[in-house]
Every structure is written in C-alpha cells, then in structure tokens.
Amino acid sequence: MEEKRMEYKNRVICGDNVEVMRGMPDNCIDLTVTSPPYDNLRSYHGYSFNFEEVAKELYRITKPGGVVVWVVGDATIKGSETGTSFRQALYFKEIGFNLHDTMIYEKSGCGACGSNKAYIQNFEYMFIFSKNIIATFNLIYDRENKRVGKIKTNGKRNIFTADNGRKYRVIETKKEGRRFNVWRYNQIGGQDKYSNSHPAPFPEQLANDHIISWSNPGDLVFDPFVGSGTTCKMAVLNGRNYLGIDISEEYCQIARKRIKYAKKKQSLKIF
C-alpha cells in the first residue's frame, strides 16, 4: 500500500483526473486545494469534467479527517446566477463530506459585472469540506485586536464580584486574533513569471494560507485541476508533498516549470 502511495507523491500527471484518481489508493490525500473550471467562465481548451465523479473520487481518496478546499463561483446567464456553487456544495454533503466552513475569497481591485442591474461581483466561495471531523487546523492569527490585555467580561468561569456587585471574569486578549473567514487577495499579484501562461491562476497566498491551515509538513497536498500549478508550488514551499493532475499537457508543463523554479529558488527539501 505504501509503495502505491509513493507512486503519486511529488508528481504532475497529465490525464483525465477521474481516471487517474481511480488508480489511487483509498485514504491517501491529506488536503485538496483546487478551483475547477465552472459555468464556462474559464476558457479551458474546450475540455470539460464530470463533477459528480470527481467529488466521489475525492471522498474515497481523502484521509479521515482530511480536507477539500473547493474554490468556485457562479456565472450570470440571462439575468440569473447559475447557482452551480450551491449545487456542488450540497452534493459534497450528500456523498458524505461535512461542510466545515463556507468561506469567501474577496478579489481586491477587480470584479465582473454579471448584470448591469446588479452590484459588481468580486468574490468566489471557498467551501471547506472535511471527511469526518477535521483533524488538522493550524488557524492563522493575524487580525489586529482592538482591545489588548486583561479585560472584564460576563461569564461563568473564574467569576469574581466587583465593588458594584456585578459578576465578571477576567480574560487576556492577545495582540492578534483569529482571522475572519472572508479572505481578501489581489488576484494575480506576487505570482512568478510562468503563472500568466494560464487564463485563471488563483493567488499564491490563497493556496499558501489554506495549506498551512489544514495540513502539516510532510502531508500530501492534491490539486485535481492543477492548471498552472499554484497549489503544488505552495505545497513545495511549505514542506509538503504534492500531487497535481491536469488534462492539458500545456498546463502540466507550466506547473512543472513553476515547481522546479520554486525548488531551485528556495532550495527546499521535499519530504
């Protein structure tokens, strides 16, 4: 079994993602971070994919406690949003995943107007699915707290009575608090010289933040729609193993170049 798992470590495979996943062993992936083509919003060389089969295979190959980060949005067609994102989220739940969190990726400085009678859209959903109870959560604390130090608050633990007779407990707040679940990124900023060869790379920092949140060093991070290889590149830079699949040989070559570039630049060891 371990030899079978090793076949899928630190590789970018060109092929149909469902067919490739069917050859993978059960419970071998710690984290998936991906953004599939959706609603014809992204030109993808005319390729399409079978969403339901992808979702089923993701459930099978994800380890118990593992996570799938599914970044997706909706098109507006004839004045109505498609609702594809919601249908996909409900299907993930139907086949056994927990919907751990519904997060928002806010695109700083850009947006698309689906209808002239609606507000400009500048976000996508980031659905966080877990197989059983989530096992790894290295939550990011970088939100500035307005009140730092010891404060009084109502509560049932460590209660003491103030001079006025009211009951309080004392807690200590840190300088930085846990993030909210709306993450804002520049859509392209900070990418390397290869990323613009793909029509829709998502921000490196987005992939980075999910990788450090839901996986540990040495884990296997997967992207079944690897595209330009952002997820794999950031897995390398964070000391994780990676696996990417794409049906386009052109995009696989881009992804491999980005991974090689990252390895050379950072001189990091792959676990």
N, C-alpha and C positions, 0 to 999 in steps of 0.2 A: 504493500500500500504506500509506504514512504517513497519507494522508487517511482511509483506512479505520480505522486505529488511533485517530485523533483522535476518531472518532465515539463511541468507548467510553471516553473519558477524562473523569473527574470528573462522572459521572452515576450516578443511581439509577434503574434501569429496572424497571418493573412488567411482569411477564410470566413465562412458563414458562422456567426457567433453561436447559433443554436447547435449546429453540428459539432463545433469544437467543444462546447460545454458538455454535450452528451458523452464525450470521451473522457471527461474529467471525473475524478473520484468524488464520492459524497463528502460533504462537510470539510472542504479543503480551503475555502476562502474566508479570511478574517473580515475583510472590508471591501465593498464595491463602491467606487465613486464614479458616476457616469452621467452623461447627458445625451439621451438618444435623439436622433432626428425626429421631428414631430410636425404634424399638420402642414407639411410642405413648406415650413418656414425656412428650412435649411436645404440648400442645394447639395445633394449627396450623390452626384454622378448617376442619378437615376435608380439607385439601389433602394430597396425597401426592407422592412424587417417584420417578423412575426412577434408582436409584443407579448401575447399570451404565452408562447413557448419560451421566450426569453425569461419572462417572470418565473415560470415553473422551474426552469433550469437554475435560475439564481437561487431559488428557495432550496433546491436539492444540494447545491454545492456550497452554500453558506454554512459556516460552522454554527452550532447552537450558541446563541449569544452574539453572533456576528451581525453586521450592519450593512444595509444597502442605502447609499445616498443617491436619490433619483432626482436629477435637476431637469425640470420640464416646464414649458409654458403652453399657451393656447393661441391659436390663430383666431382672427375675426373674419368670418365669411358671411357675406350678405347681411352685415349688421349684427351678427350674433357670434359670440365666442363659442368655440367648439366644445369646451369642457373636457377635452381629452385628458388633461392632468387629473381631474377628479375621478374620471372613469378608471384610469390606470391605478390611482391610489386605492380605490375600492377593490379593484381586482387583486392587488397585492395582499390586502387584508383577507379577501375571500380564500386565497390559496394557503393562508397560514401565517403570514407576516403580521407582526404588531406594527401599528403606526406610532412610532415612538415620539415623533415631533413633526409638525408642519412648519418649516422654516421658509424665510423669504430671502432671495438674492436680489438686492436692490442695485440696479445698474446706474452708477454715478455718471452724470453728464451725458446720458443718451437715453433714447426711448423710441418706441414705434407707435404711431397713431393708427390703431385698428379701425377707428371710425371718427369722422370729423365731428360727430355728435357725442363723443366720449372724451374723457381725460387721457392724456398721453400715458401709455403703458411703459413702465421702466423697471419691471421686476419679473422674476420667474420663481416658481416654487422649488424648494429643496425638501423633498419628502425623506424623512429618516425612518427606514423600516428596520426592524430587528427580528431575528429568528429566535423566538422565546424572549426571555428577559435579557436586556442588553448587558453584555459582560464588561466592556471597556468604555469608560467615559473619563477622559482627561480634559475636563472642561476648562475653557480659556477664561482667565480672569484679567481683563484689560479695560473694563468700563470704570471710569472715574466715579468714585463715591462722593456725593455732596457732603455727607457727614462722616468724618473720620474720627475714630477714638471711641471712648466709652459713652454710650447714650442710654437713657432710660426708656423703657418701653413696657407696655402692658404684656403680661404673660403669666404662665403658671409655674415656671421653674425659677428657682433662686429668688423667690419673692421676698421683698422687704417692704416695710411700711415707712413712707415718707412722713415728714412733720405734719403734713395736711391730712394724713390718714389714708391716702390713696396707696394702692399696692402696685409696685413696679418690679421689674427685674433689670439688671444691668447687662448689656451686651457690648462687645467691642467690634466695631466695624473697621475693616481694612481699607487701605488707600484705594485699591482696585477691587471691583466686584465682578461677579459672573456676567458674561455677555447676555444681551437680549438675543432673541432668535431671528432678528432681522439683520442680515449682514450686508454691508454696502461695499462695493468694489468698483474701481474703474474696469471697464470691460476688457481692455487689451493691455493697459499699462503694465510695464515690467516684464513683458514676455521677451523671449530670446529671438534671435534673427530668423529662426525657422518657423515660428508659430504662424506668421502671416500667410503661409502657404496653404492654410486650412481656412474655410469660409467662416467657421464659428468656434474658435477656441475659447474655453471659459478661462477666467482669470487664474493664474497660478496660485495666488494667495487663497482663493476659494478652495481649491483642491488641497492645498497645504493645511488649511485650518481644519478641514474635515478629517484629513489623515491623522493629524496629531490628536484630534478629539476622540476618534473612535477606534484607534489601533495603537499598537505598541511596537517598538523596534523589533525587527525580525519577523513581523507578521507579513502575510501575503495580501497585497492590495491589488484589486482587479478592476479593469475597465473593459466591458464587452463592446463598447463603441469607442475605441481608443483614439480615433481621429489623429490629431497632431501629437498626442502622447503626453498631455499635460499631467494627467493623474500618475502615469508611470514615472515621469520625470520627478515629480514632487515626492513620490514614494522613495526613489533613489536618494534624494537629498535629505530625507528624514530617516534613513537607515532601515527602510522596509524593503521586502521583496516585492516584485511587481509582475503583473501579467496583463497583457493587452491583446485584444482581438479587433480586427477590422477587415471588412470585405474588400476594401480598396488597397491595392498594393502601393499606390502612390502615397496614401496617408500612412501606411505602415512604415514606409521608408522615411517619411518625415519624422515619425515618432522615434524610430531607431536613432536618427541623427540627433534628436533632442536629448535622448537618454545618454548617448555617447558623449555629447557635449557637456552634459551635467556631470557625468562621471569624471571626465577629464578636468573640468574646471574645479570641482570640489575635492577631487582625489579621495572619494569616499569608498569604503569597503562595502560590498554587498554581502549581507549576512546569508 
